[in-house]
Amino acid sequence: VTAQPTTPVAATSGSTTFAITFDPTVVGARTATVTIDNNDSDENPYTFTITGEGTSAPEIEVTGNSTAIADGDTTPATTDDTDFGSQDITSGSDTHTFTINNTGNAALNLTGSPTVAISGHTTDFSVTTLPTTPVAATSGSTTFAVKFAPTVVGTRTATVTIANNDSDENPYTFTITGEG
C-alpha cells in the first residue's frame, strides 16, 4: 500500500482512496489479499484478491570510461568519453570504447542494422568495433568503439543510436562531440 485511505469516511456518499503498487521481484503470477478493517456490521473485514504477473525484461545501460551515459543525453563530457577533445584535421584521431550493460533479467537484443548507428557528422565519426548481440541477462555486457577523425576545423557532433528490445529505452541515444 503506497497511499493509505483517510478515516472516518463520511456517511451516505463519502469516499476515500488508497493506492497499491505492484513491483514484482520474481517472474510469474503473484497474488495478494487486501483486507480493510472497518465498523460495517456485515462486511468487517472487507477483503478482495489482487493479482499481477512478474515478467522478465532487459534493461540497457551504456557507459563510457566506467561512467553511465543517460539515454537521450545531449551534453557530451570528458568524464564519460562522449567528448573526444581536439584532434588535428590532417593527422589526428581518437577512439573511445563504450560498454553496453544489461542489468535486466532477460536477454537484451540489439536490433538495429548496424547494431550501433551514427548520425550527424558521419564523415568525422565512425563505429570501428560493433557490439555482440544478444547481451546476457543480469550482468552481461558487450563493447563497441567509436573513432573521431575530423575532416574540417570546428566543433563536430553526432548522435549514437542503439536500437534494442528494452521497452522504455528503444532506441538508446546519446550525443558525442569533438573539435577539429
Secondary structure by P-SEA (a helix, b strand, c coil): ccbbbbccccccccccbbbbbbbbccccbbbbbbbbbccccccccccbbbbbbbbbbbbbbbbcccccccccccccccccccccccccccccbbbbbbbbbbccccbbbbccccccccccccccccccbbbbccccccccccbbbbbbbbccccbbbbbbbbbccccccccccbbbbbcc
